[in-house]
Amino acid sequence: MVHGSGWFAYLRHDEEQDRPAVTRELLLRVWHFAQPYQWQVVLLLVTIMLVSGLSLVSPLLFRMLIDTAIPERNLSMLNWLALGMVGIPVLNGVIGVWQRQLNSAIGDGVIYDLRCSLYQHMQRMSLRFFTQTRTGELMSRLNNDVIGAQQAISNTLVTIISNFVSLVATLAIMLALEWRLTLLALLILPLFVLPARRIGRVLRDLRRQSMQMNAEMNATMNETLNVSGALLVKLFGREQREVTRFSQDAGSVRDIGIRSAVISRWFFMLLSIVSAVGTAVVFWVGGLLVL
């Protein structure tokens, strides 16, 4: 059925105005869905700390090997260090599998609850809501947007926590080994943070636009590929016009995807250059301290 004026035109709210900001209240609402999995969250945090800690042990083993075991010809230490170099990756891998299982259980569980809650909420909406909202957009919210939330919970959140734990542990070890080089490395850190914040905002905006464009494309498909929609298209001889409209929607999705990929590539290239320069400076200063 066609509602409103124009071909497949629907009355709808301005999503830019209705989109909620990321506030403390919103984060608490999201956490509400994770509360049933709080013990699994605790275990996940433990595995993250274990994996991050074990990852920092291997460089220390190499340090002991080069500085102590080989110069002192200590065969017993050499054997233990070699065993540790094999055992730590194995243990790290086993814990990583457990971490992945917990991560998936939490992420998929939260998304299951969120999807069911969203569907239940839609069932309570009035008929006016469904006449003012395109079906394709509703399907996009239940599918694409929820999957995006799953990726944020399962991947982004774990990565942030893991990186934070690794950062704190690495700084502690670096300060204990050589505080001057650590301070030098911290001086280079803003060169990473400033571009990351600026480009991150750009990528978030592009991601938001991509989700909106996907919703538009899904709405177009839903309007024209169901029985009543296809009947109206053929009845009024609008096949080519609908093909053109869909091509424009799909082209917008394509263009925003290309733009996001290019900006991401430039961003990582910039970080690689800064990383190479920072590493060279740290090694150069470290060499001066040794000489």
C-alpha positions in Angstrom: 0.0 0.0 0.0 1.1 3.5 -0.8 0.9 6.2 1.9 1.2 10.0 1.5 1.8 11.9 -1.7 4.1 10.8 -4.5 5.3 7.5 -5.6 6.1 5.3 -2.5 6.5 8.5 -0.4 6.3 8.0 3.4 6.0 10.5 6.2 8.9 10.0 8.6 10.8 12.0 11.2 14.2 13.6 10.6 16.6 10.9 11.8 19.4 13.4 12.4 17.2 15.3 14.9 15.8 12.1 16.5 19.2 10.4 16.9 20.1 10.3 20.6 23.5 11.5 21.7 25.9 9.1 23.5 25.2 10.1 27.1 25.7 8.6 30.5 22.0 7.6 30.5 22.3 5.9 27.2 25.4 3.9 28.3 23.5 2.8 31.4 20.6 1.6 29.2 23.1 -0.4 27.2 24.6 -1.8 30.3 21.1 -2.9 31.4 21.2 -5.5 28.6 24.7 -6.8 29.8 23.7 -7.2 33.5 22.5 -10.8 33.1 26.0 -11.6 31.8 27.9 -9.8 34.6 29.8 -12.9 35.8 30.8 -13.7 32.2 32.0 -10.1 31.9 34.2 -10.5 35.0 35.7 -13.7 33.6 36.2 -11.9 30.2 38.1 -9.1 32.0 40.3 -11.7 33.7 41.1 -13.4 30.4 41.9 -10.1 28.9 44.4 -9.2 31.7 46.0 -12.7 31.4 46.4 -12.5 27.7 47.8 -9.0 27.9 50.1 -9.9 30.7 51.5 -13.0 29.0 52.1 -11.1 25.8 54.5 -8.8 27.7 56.4 -11.7 29.2 58.0 -12.9 26.0 60.1 -9.8 25.4 61.4 -10.1 28.9 62.4 -13.7 28.2 64.4 -12.6 25.2 66.1 -10.0 27.3 67.1 -12.6 29.9 68.3 -14.8 27.1 70.5 -12.2 25.5 71.7 -10.4 28.6 72.2 -13.3 31.0 71.8 -16.9 29.7 74.1 -16.7 26.7 76.9 -14.4 28.1 77.0 -16.5 31.3 76.7 -19.8 29.4 73.9 -20.8 31.8 72.5 -24.0 30.2 69.8 -24.5 32.8 68.5 -20.9 32.3 68.7 -21.4 28.6 66.5 -24.5 28.8 63.9 -22.8 31.0 63.8 -19.8 28.8 63.4 -21.9 25.6 60.6 -23.8 27.4 58.9 -20.5 28.4 59.1 -19.2 24.8 57.1 -22.3 23.7 54.8 -22.6 26.6 53.7 -18.9 26.8 52.3 -18.8 23.3 50.5 -22.1 23.9 49.0 -20.9 27.2 48.1 -17.6 25.6 46.4 -19.3 22.7 44.3 -21.5 25.1 43.2 -18.5 27.1 42.5 -16.7 23.9 40.1 -19.4 22.8 38.3 -19.2 26.2 38.2 -15.4 25.9 36.7 -15.6 22.4 34.0 -18.0 23.7 33.1 -15.7 26.5 33.2 -12.7 24.2 30.8 -14.4 21.7 28.5 -15.6 24.5 28.2 -12.0 25.9 28.0 -10.2 22.6 25.5 -12.6 20.9 23.5 -12.8 24.1 23.2 -9.1 24.5 22.3 -8.7 20.8 19.7 -11.5 21.2 18.1 -9.6 24.1 18.3 -6.3 22.3 16.8 -7.7 19.1 13.9 -9.3 20.9 13.3 -6.2 23.0 13.3 -4.1 19.9 10.9 -6.4 18.1 8.6 -6.5 21.1 8.6 -2.7 21.3 7.7 -2.4 17.6 4.7 -4.8 18.2 3.4 -2.3 20.7 3.6 0.7 18.3 0.5 2.2 16.8 -0.7 1.8 13.2 0.2 5.4 12.6 3.9 4.6 13.3 3.9 1.8 10.7 2.2 4.1 8.1 4.8 6.8 8.7 7.8 4.5 8.7 9.1 2.5 5.7 9.3 -1.2 6.2 12.8 -1.4 4.8 14.1 1.0 7.5 12.5 -1.1 10.2 14.2 -4.2 8.7 17.5 -2.3 8.6 17.2 -1.4 12.2 16.5 -5.0 13.2 19.3 -6.4 11.1 22.1 -4.0 10.1 22.0 -1.7 13.1 21.8 -4.5 15.6 24.7 -6.3 13.9 26.7 -3.1 14.1 26.0 -3.0 17.8 27.1 -6.6 18.1 30.4 -5.7 16.5 30.8 -2.8 18.9 30.2 -5.0 21.9 32.1 -8.1 20.8 35.1 -6.4 19.1 35.5 -2.7 19.9 34.9 -3.0 23.6 37.2 -5.9 24.1 39.9 -4.2 22.0 39.6 -1.0 24.1 39.9 -2.9 27.4 42.8 -5.1 26.1 44.7 -2.1 24.8 44.2 -0.2 28.1 45.5 -3.1 30.1 48.5 -3.6 27.8 49.3 0.1 27.9 49.3 0.3 31.7 51.5 -2.8 32.0 53.8 -1.8 29.2 54.4 1.7 30.7 55.1 0.1 34.1 57.7 -2.2 32.6 59.2 0.5 30.5 59.6 2.9 33.4 61.3 0.1 35.4 63.7 -0.6 32.6 64.6 2.9 31.3 62.5 5.9 32.4 64.2 8.4 30.0 63.3 6.4 26.9 59.8 6.0 28.3 59.4 9.7 28.7 60.6 10.2 25.1 58.1 7.7 23.9 55.3 9.5 25.8 56.3 12.8 24.1 55.7 11.1 20.7 52.3 9.8 21.8 50.3 13.0 20.9 51.3 12.4 17.3 49.2 9.3 17.4 46.3 10.6 19.5 45.5 13.9 17.7 45.1 12.4 14.2 43.2 9.4 15.6 40.6 11.6 17.3 40.1 13.8 14.3 39.9 11.1 11.7 37.9 8.9 14.1 35.1 11.5 14.1 35.2 11.6 10.3 34.9 7.8 10.1 32.0 7.8 12.7 30.1 10.3 10.5 30.7 8.2 7.4 29.6 5.1 9.3 26.4 6.8 10.3 25.8 7.9 6.7 26.4 4.4 5.5 23.8 3.0 7.9 21.3 5.6 6.7 22.0 4.9 3.0 21.7 1.1 3.6 18.3 1.8 5.3 17.2 3.8 2.2 18.3 1.0 -0.2 16.6 -1.7 1.9 13.4 0.4 1.9 13.5 0.7 -1.9 13.9 -3.0 -2.3 11.1 -3.7 0.2 8.8 -1.2 -1.6 9.3 -2.5 -5.1 10.0 -6.3 -4.7 6.9 -7.3 -2.7 3.8 -8.4 -4.6 1.9 -5.2 -4.3 4.9 -3.0 -5.1 5.9 -5.0 -8.1 2.3 -4.9 -9.3 2.2 -1.1 -9.1 5.5 -0.8 -10.8 4.4 -2.8 -13.8 0.9 -1.3 -13.8 2.3 2.3 -14.2 5.3 1.2 -16.4 7.9 2.5 -13.9 10.4 -0.3 -14.2 13.2 1.8 -15.5 12.6 4.6 -13.1 12.7 2.2 -10.1 15.9 0.7 -11.5 17.4 4.2 -11.7 16.3 5.0 -8.2 17.8 1.8 -6.8 21.0 2.4 -8.8 21.3 5.8 -7.1 20.8 4.3 -3.6 23.2 1.5 -4.3 25.7 4.0 -5.8 25.5 6.1 -2.6 26.3 3.0 -0.5 29.2 2.2 -2.8 30.6 5.7 -2.8 30.5 6.0 1.0 32.2 2.6 1.3 35.0 3.7 -1.0 35.5 7.0 0.8 35.6 5.2 4.2 38.2 2.7 2.9 40.4 5.4 1.5 40.3 7.6 4.6 41.0 4.5 6.7 44.0 3.6 4.5 45.4 7.2 4.8 44.9 7.1 8.5 46.8 3.8 9.0 49.6 5.0 6.6 50.0 8.1 8.7 50.1 6.1 11.9 52.7 3.8 10.3 54.9 6.7 9.4 54.7 8.2 12.9 55.4 4.8 14.4 58.5 4.4 12.2 59.8 7.8 13.1 59.1 7.3 16.8 60.8 4.0 16.8 63.9 5.4 15.0 64.1 8.3 17.5 63.8 6.0 20.5 66.5 3.6 19.1 68.8 6.6 18.2 68.5 8.1 21.7 68.9 4.6 23.3 72.1 4.1 21.2 73.4 7.5 22.4 72.8 6.5 26.0 74.7 3.2 25.5 77.6 4.9 23.8 
